[in-house]
């Protein structure tokens, strides 16, 4: 059968329908525009966010790699190089430690040799600039300006020479004249001196040793599950001392990817619900018109074509406008925001929002599909309704009251007798179409959950949260001279006077000094034997058996330290110790805590045993402590780490036990966290000391600035995503509720006609809104929090404890309640302005 | 002697329709006595529904006054009008206009509950029995026939014991038999509960059941007679 050529009339009718229903079509157009804009922005911002996250990892890791192995054997290297899944491998060798230069006798910088691949490929993205060339001669070094400054060599440049003392792999202190062959800046270990291969070869270090070799692996894939990572680690047959660490990016790539996928899914779901609701309400509201068209002889196919054409025109315009708006925001505003936040474009680590055809295609496809799916049901309704039915059609918000069973009605009746009539009617409205109500609540809850999730992650991963010092102190000051091997070079820098001056600074709340003394741990068959055996197995290349005799006879060759902490610090030590410490026993000097030093010993192995310490140089002065627990807290290591254990006791026990003790570091807590003024005063105090160079410090404020710089504009973009998603959920609610009230205007007018006052109507509508708000918040508070927890833990590679941020949650709750109350009120008020009760009844009933 | 319960003076309602002015009511002076059953008849667009809506406080006049039970409606605000409607007036619409989510019982007692009053179950029971709805209490409007729905609308209109029942083409959507049934019940109910009824219809047969018939044409009362006084 030949089809009638009715395209002309359909086109004209579609055009006239668009023209005559400007208001309705404008809403549909705006809905589509908004959805396209949101999807486009989410995709673009999402990609930018992902890129920036990668950049952040490159910056924090100092290179682009997925895993690093400590110590590498030839066999392992061959295996990795032949592995097709590994894109790049780079080697770095620690080849010595600089201890002094002509201007600074307490330098702490490592000499590192990086092979070509590491320097040119893995490390390159983390560098901002390089001047000169990588060292080739044995005495050449490459440094950063920061490194030069830390070594007291500020002002030197390429071609300049300096003399430095460094300790080689044999432990010998060598003095050498170095020439600066190049300078660089960027991210990574900036204090290090990059040296030549020739230097490494002469250093006495070997990359097979854990203390020297770092083997960097960059995999040719994005995602690697924990199982795959474990399988890979196992396949390398790592030695006891060897370790392989995956970076946060690779180690958590799957959860991150799934998290992003989930984010896009929720966005798409929200956008779908938004379009569907508006399309349904707009087409359903006009069903009578299509019924009339059938009356005058229009076929179902023609109605479909008519609606299809309208949707194509409105949808096409909406999608185009949405993408244009999205482009303007993404490509014009975003780079400005990034530039304004101090991210340098055009250099390593810069982020540029690039043109993504796939994003446009995806946006078009999704929105077009949503428009199609969203209008299918209403089109079906318009086509299937008979002309007679259409004439009497009254759009009802969801449900089919006539389809309910008597039993259900009776149940509703019995239930309905409780509470005021206004509340019952509001509740009935929600219950009338549970599916639709659930969709609105879920849609809003989805947006809110993403907001909750993002704000929780952003808050917990914010620089302020992840930057922590020991005991969350603001500054930790150390005496670097105590790290020197030669006791003659030790100076007492953190003296009583210094400490009292420190305490006297107005912004300083508390100072936690930590003292130490040198000790030996004489051999005994129980604990000392067990410890040393495990220590050699873990950290040394030579077997313990070869050295046991020397240890037994000359324990002074195996020095260690005893660390004394103040009473105020005990609660923190307790927190980081795996067993309960008896406070009285610890403070009376009976018990001690041992620093684990990475050994495979458990608390069960050591707790209850005794450790005997002898004062260094006075072996007759001995004291025995019972071990109360072990800790992994590196803060208690003391200035040097010996082979025997580091023994942590209370300060008075150290003072009573050893004659030669001194403060090696002090934690300082400010009255006001991150107080720049106080910090400057303390630093001035340090600088005023003639031995200023021998101090070092770890500042929480400086770390905060560094992390903030590394994170760039990531938090802002994350917050943007969260806000857009929350907005989608709320817009969906706004659209659905206004549509709902619009479709109920006759019902509301009838209620008005029989005496419902404006106040009663408002109370009913606000109650409905409150039920939606309560439902959404309930879903967010249960499912949302559970999902947030799961997503959070999967991305929590900084191991920050889970905590829902109170501020955003309270803000979100207040905002959602306000929106849920205000929207129905405003929609109700708008409805009243449309005309008198009679006009509104007539308008809908056609009477 | 019966008192006047409804009185209109020079009632006008003009609408602007494009460049034309439509005079829906053009100076109507009209009175109704207590417990009277008045039918207003006229052609479509004659202004009869507009008059009814003015009396019920659903619409505001362009000029003129409406007095119901001695009170002038033009001085009332929206809130007062709503309270006036639920206490003084019971509406019956052609399309029944029941609340689709409420069952029969809830629909009937809705105006009482909106007024915050305790439902007089005995009185409501009497109404429902009179209107033969006692077995349909828990049914939703969508489950009832047109005649049944209109009977629910009548029950709702009389439940709050208003002085006046305003019925706008109550039989317009019903077949002849159902229409007569509903009218019979409306008349019985109004008599039993001593209410005044103003009915709008274009069906002369239905109008014959009223105490008085008022003709309205082009917004003016053209003939008001006591055709069936005493009927």
Interface residues (C-beta under 8 A of the other chain):
Chain A: X396 X400 X401 X402 X403 X404 X406 X409 X410 X412 X413 X416 X420 X421 X422 X424 X425 X428 X429 X432 X746 X747 X750 X751 X752 X753 X754 X755 X756 X757 X758 X759 X760 X836 X837 X838 X841 X845 X847
Chain B: X49 X50 X53 X56 X58 X59 X60 X78 X79 X82 X83 X85 X86 X87 X90 X91 X93 X94 X95 X97 X98 X99 X100 X101 X102 X103 X105 X106 X110 X111 X113 X114 X115 X137 X138 X139 X140 X141 X142 X143 X156 X160 X168 X169
